[in-house]
Amino acid sequence: MNSKHNHIDEGLLVKQLLGEATEAEQAAVQAWIEADEANRKHYEQFRRVWNDSKLLAAKSTVDENEAWTRFQQRVKAEEQPATKTIPLSGNKFNWMRVAASLVFLIGFGWLTYYTFMGSTTTYIAQGTVTTETLPDGTVVTLNAGASVTFDSKFSGNTRDVKLEGEAFFDVTPNKKKPFIITTDNASIKVVGTSFNVKSSEKITEVIVETGIVEVSKKKAMVKLTPGEKTTVLQNSEKLVKEKVDDVLYNYYRTKELVCKNTPLWRLVNVLNDAYDVQITIGDPSLKDRPITTTFKNEPIESILDVISQSLNVTIEKEGKYITIK
C-alpha cells in the first residue's frame, strides 16, 4: 500500500464531523480512510483534535477568518505534496468557515502538540483488555477498544488525560497536581483515588471505589464518594448522584459477573457490552426478576443456560440476537 497517503480537503472532514456531509461525501471520506493506514491515522488524529477543541471552543475570542487562514497555511506547509484531492462539493459555505476556524484555532495548538512536539502518548486497547502505567505511576485498565492520550511527562500544573471508551483508574495521589480526565461529555478531577469511567459520544458514567471524585460539565459539578456514581448526558447539564447497587461494572477487570439479587435487565445490559451481543427481554414482566449467582469468565452460552434454569425462562438465539421470554 502506498505510504504517501492521498490528500483530502480538510473542509470535507469538517462537514463529515459536523454531520453535514452528503452520502456521496461520506462515501468519499470512508474510501479515503480505507485506502491507506496512514489515512486512517490522519483521520483519527483530526477527529481527536476536533473533539478536544470543542471542549474549549466556547472560551475562544479570536478572529475566526484569521484562524482558518493560519490553519490552512500551516497544513500546506507541513503536508506532503498532494497526489489526489477530493474536492468539497459546491462553495465553501460561510457556516463551515466559521465553525472550522473557531474550532481549529484552538485545535491548532493541540495539533501542533500532538504531531510536531511529539510529547504525547496514546494507549489503545485493541480487541482486548489492557493495563498500562502512566508517567506518575497511575495504573489504568482499558476495556477493549478504549484509548487514553496524555502528556508523556505530565508537564504543567495538572495531569491531563483524554479518554475514549471505558477504563478503570487507580490514580497516584498528588495534591499539588490534580489528575483530570476529559471525555466527550464531562471533566473528571481527582487527587488520588480509584474509579471507573465509561464514556461514549452521548453519555459518560463515573463510578467511585475509593476517594473523592469531582465530575463537572460546564457550570454543574458533583462530588462522588465510594459507592456512588453519576451519569452525564450529552444534551443535559444536570448531574445527579446515585448509589451503586452492584459491581458488574468491573467485569472486564475481574473476569467475573457477580449478581446479588440483580434485576435481569441490569445483567442483560452488561452482557450486551461484555459479549457484543444484542439480548432483549421479550416479556416486560421479566425485567425486574432477580438473579443471584457468579459467572467466572464463562462463555455466553453457559450464562444463558443458567439464566434459563434459574428464572425458568425460554432463550431464543439467532447469531448475536438473543431473546429472553
matplotlib code that plots the C-alpha trace (Angstrom):
import matplotlib.pyplot as plt

x = [0.0, 1.3, 2.9, 2.3, -1.4, -3.7, -4.6, -8.2, -9.7, -10.0, -13.2, -14.7, -13.6, -15.2, -18.5, -18.3, -17.7, -20.5, -22.9, -23.5, -21.8, -23.9, -24.0, -21.5, -19.2, -19.4, -18.6, -15.6, -14.2, -14.7, -13.0, -10.1, -9.7, -9.7, -7.2, -4.2, -3.3, -1.7, -5.0, -6.8, -4.3, -4.5, -8.3, -8.2, -5.8, -8.0, -11.1, -9.3, -8.2, -11.8, -13.3, -10.7, -11.1, -14.9, -14.5, -12.6, -14.3, -16.8, -14.0, -12.4, -12.4, -10.1, -10.6, -12.2, -11.1, -7.6, -7.7, -8.9, -6.2, -3.4, -4.6, -4.6, -1.2, 0.3, -1.2, 0.0, 3.5, 3.7, 2.0, 3.5, 2.5, -1.0, -1.3, -5.1, -7.6, -11.2, -12.9, -15.6, -18.7, -20.1, -18.9, -17.3, -20.3, -19.8, -21.1, -18.4, -15.6, -17.0, -17.3, -14.0, -12.0, -13.3, -12.5, -9.2, -7.6, -7.9, -7.3, -4.2, -2.4, -3.5, -2.5, 1.0, 1.2, 0.2, 2.0, 5.0, 6.1, 6.0, 5.3, 2.1, 1.4, -1.7, -2.5, -5.1, -6.7, -7.2, -9.5, -8.6, -8.4, -5.1, -3.4, -0.9, 1.1, 1.1, 4.2, 3.1, 2.5, -1.2, -2.5, -5.2, -7.1, -8.6, -11.6, -11.4, -11.5, -10.7, -7.9, -6.1, -4.0, -1.7, 1.4, 4.3, 5.9, 2.8, 4.4, 2.4, 0.2, -2.3, -2.1, -4.4, -5.8, -8.2, -10.4, -12.4, -14.3, -14.2, -11.4, -10.6, -8.2, -6.1, -4.6, -1.4, -2.0, -0.6, -2.4, -0.3, -1.1, -4.7, -5.5, -8.0, -9.8, -11.7, -14.4, -16.9, -19.4, -17.6, -14.5, -13.4, -11.0, -9.2, -6.1, -5.7, -8.5, -9.8, -12.9, -14.4, -15.3, -17.4, -17.6, -19.2, -20.3, -23.7, -23.1, -20.4, -20.8, -18.4, -18.4, -16.2, -14.5, -12.1, -11.5, -13.5, -14.1, -15.3, -17.4, -18.3, -20.0, -19.9, -21.2, -22.6, -20.4, -21.0, -18.7, -18.8, -17.6, -17.1, -20.2, -21.6, -22.0, -23.2, -24.3, -23.5, -25.7, -24.7, -27.8, -28.1, -26.1, -27.9, -25.6, -27.2, -25.6, -26.8, -25.9, -24.1, -26.1, -23.6, -20.1, -21.0, -19.1, -15.9, -16.5, -13.7, -11.1, -12.1, -13.4, -16.4, -20.0, -21.2, -25.0, -26.7, -30.4, -29.5, -32.5, -32.4, -32.4, -29.2, -27.4, -28.6, -27.2, -23.7, -23.8, -24.6, -21.4, -19.2, -20.1, -21.0, -24.5, -28.0, -30.1, -33.7, -36.3, -39.4, -41.7, -41.6, -42.7, -39.3, -37.2, -37.0, -36.7, -33.7, -30.8, -28.1, -25.0, -21.4, -20.1, -16.3, -15.1, -17.8, -19.0, -22.3, -24.0, -23.3, -24.6, -27.8, -28.3, -28.1, -30.5, -32.9, -32.8, -32.7, -35.6, -37.5, -37.5, -37.0, -34.0, -34.1, -30.8, -30.1, -26.4, -25.8, -29.5, -31.0, -34.5, -35.4, -39.1]
y = [0.0, 3.5, 5.1, 8.6, 8.9, 11.0, 14.4, 15.2, 18.6, 19.3, 21.2, 17.8, 16.3, 19.2, 18.6, 14.9, 15.6, 18.2, 15.6, 17.9, 15.7, 14.2, 10.5, 10.8, 12.9, 10.5, 7.6, 9.6, 10.1, 6.5, 5.4, 7.7, 6.3, 2.7, 3.4, 3.6, 3.0, 6.5, 8.0, 6.3, 7.5, 11.1, 10.9, 9.7, 12.4, 15.0, 13.7, 13.7, 17.3, 18.3, 16.6, 18.1, 21.6, 21.6, 21.5, 24.8, 26.4, 28.3, 30.2, 31.5, 35.2, 35.1, 36.2, 33.3, 34.1, 34.6, 31.3, 29.4, 31.1, 30.3, 26.7, 26.2, 27.7, 25.5, 22.3, 23.2, 23.8, 20.5, 18.0, 16.1, 17.4, 16.2, 13.3, 13.4, 15.8, 15.0, 18.4, 19.8, 19.9, 23.4, 26.6, 26.8, 27.8, 30.6, 28.4, 25.9, 28.5, 29.9, 26.5, 25.2, 28.4, 28.6, 25.0, 24.9, 28.0, 26.2, 22.8, 24.1, 24.2, 20.6, 19.6, 21.1, 19.5, 16.0, 16.0, 18.3, 18.3, 14.6, 14.9, 12.9, 9.2, 7.2, 3.8, 1.8, -1.4, -3.1, -6.1, -7.0, -5.5, -3.8, -2.5, 0.4, 2.6, 6.3, 8.6, 9.4, 5.8, 5.8, 2.5, 2.5, -0.6, -0.1, -2.1, -3.4, -0.5, 2.2, 4.7, 7.3, 10.2, 12.2, 14.3, 11.8, 13.7, 15.1, 18.6, 21.5, 22.0, 19.2, 15.6, 15.7, 12.6, 12.3, 9.2, 7.5, 4.3, 2.7, 2.5, 2.0, 4.4, 3.9, 7.3, 8.0, 10.8, 14.2, 17.1, 19.7, 18.3, 17.2, 14.4, 15.5, 13.2, 14.7, 12.8, 13.9, 14.9, 15.6, 16.6, 14.4, 15.7, 13.8, 13.9, 10.2, 7.7, 4.7, 4.8, 3.6, 5.8, 4.6, 7.1, 7.4, 10.3, 10.6, 9.5, 9.3, 7.2, 7.6, 5.1, 5.6, 2.9, 4.9, 8.6, 11.6, 12.4, 15.7, 15.4, 18.6, 19.8, 23.5, 25.1, 21.9, 19.9, 16.9, 15.2, 11.4, 9.2, 5.4, 3.5, 6.5, 7.2, 9.9, 9.8, 12.7, 13.0, 14.8, 17.0, 17.8, 19.7, 18.0, 15.9, 13.6, 11.3, 7.7, 4.7, 1.8, -1.4, -3.9, -4.5, -5.6, -2.6, -4.4, -7.4, -6.6, -6.2, -9.1, -11.5, -12.1, -11.2, -11.1, -11.0, -10.5, -10.1, -8.3, -7.5, -9.3, -6.0, -4.9, -8.2, -8.1, -4.6, -5.8, -9.0, -7.0, -4.9, -7.8, -10.3, -8.0, -9.5, -8.0, -9.5, -8.3, -9.2, -10.2, -10.3, -7.0, -8.8, -10.5, -7.3, -7.0, -10.7, -11.0, -13.4, -14.4, -16.1, -15.6, -16.2, -16.6, -15.9, -18.2, -18.3, -16.6, -19.9, -21.1, -17.9, -18.1, -21.7, -20.6, -17.7, -20.1, -22.6, -20.1, -17.9, -20.7, -18.7, -19.5, -18.4, -17.9, -17.3, -16.4, -15.4, -12.4, -11.7, -13.2, -13.0, -14.0, -14.7]
z = [0.0, -0.9, 2.1, 0.7, 1.5, -0.8, 0.3, 1.3, 1.7, 5.5, 4.8, 3.7, 7.0, 8.9, 7.1, 7.9, 11.6, 11.7, 10.2, 7.2, 4.5, 1.8, 1.2, -1.6, 0.5, 3.4, 1.0, -0.3, 3.2, 4.1, 0.9, 1.6, 5.2, 3.9, 1.1, 3.4, 7.1, 7.1, 6.1, 8.9, 11.4, 10.0, 10.3, 13.9, 14.8, 13.0, 14.9, 18.2, 17.7, 16.7, 19.8, 22.2, 20.7, 21.0, 24.8, 24.7, 21.7, 23.9, 25.5, 22.3, 21.4, 18.4, 14.8, 13.0, 9.4, 10.5, 12.4, 9.3, 7.1, 9.6, 9.9, 6.2, 5.7, 8.4, 7.0, 3.5, 4.8, 6.7, 4.4, 1.5, -2.0, -2.8, -5.3, -5.4, -4.0, -3.0, -3.6, -1.3, -3.4, -4.0, -2.5, 0.9, 2.9, 5.5, 8.3, 7.6, 7.7, 10.9, 12.6, 11.3, 12.0, 15.6, 16.4, 14.6, 16.1, 19.4, 17.8, 16.1, 19.4, 20.0, 16.5, 17.0, 20.4, 19.2, 15.9, 15.9, 19.5, 19.9, 23.6, 23.9, 24.2, 23.3, 24.7, 22.8, 23.9, 20.5, 20.9, 24.5, 28.0, 28.6, 31.7, 31.5, 33.9, 33.3, 33.9, 37.5, 38.5, 37.9, 36.7, 34.1, 32.9, 29.4, 28.3, 24.7, 22.2, 24.7, 24.5, 26.6, 25.4, 27.7, 28.0, 28.1, 31.0, 32.7, 32.5, 33.8, 36.8, 36.1, 34.9, 31.9, 30.2, 27.3, 27.4, 24.8, 25.8, 29.2, 31.7, 35.4, 37.0, 40.2, 40.5, 42.3, 45.0, 44.3, 46.0, 44.2, 40.7, 40.2, 37.8, 35.2, 32.7, 29.8, 27.9, 25.2, 27.9, 31.1, 33.1, 36.0, 38.6, 41.3, 43.5, 44.3, 44.1, 42.1, 39.9, 36.7, 33.7, 30.8, 28.0, 24.6, 22.4, 24.1, 27.7, 30.4, 33.6, 36.6, 39.5, 42.5, 44.5, 46.8, 47.5, 46.2, 42.5, 41.1, 37.9, 36.1, 32.9, 32.2, 35.5, 37.0, 39.4, 41.7, 44.2, 44.4, 47.3, 47.4, 46.2, 44.3, 40.6, 38.2, 34.6, 32.3, 29.2, 26.0, 25.9, 29.6, 32.2, 35.2, 37.4, 39.9, 42.5, 42.8, 44.9, 43.1, 43.7, 42.2, 41.0, 37.5, 36.0, 37.0, 34.8, 32.3, 35.1, 37.3, 34.6, 36.9, 36.8, 40.4, 40.8, 44.1, 43.7, 40.5, 38.2, 34.9, 32.9, 34.6, 33.9, 30.3, 29.7, 30.9, 28.9, 25.8, 26.4, 27.6, 24.8, 21.9, 21.7, 21.5, 24.2, 24.5, 27.2, 25.3, 28.3, 30.2, 33.4, 33.5, 33.6, 37.4, 38.1, 40.5, 39.9, 42.4, 41.0, 39.9, 36.4, 36.2, 32.7, 31.2, 27.6, 26.8, 26.1, 29.7, 31.1, 29.1, 30.3, 33.9, 33.3, 31.7, 34.5, 37.4, 36.1, 34.3, 31.0, 27.3, 25.4, 21.6, 19.8, 16.2, 15.9, 18.1, 18.5, 21.6, 23.1, 26.7, 27.2]

ax = plt.figure().add_subplot(projection="3d")
ax.plot(x, y, z, "-o")
ax.set_aspect("equal")
plt.show()
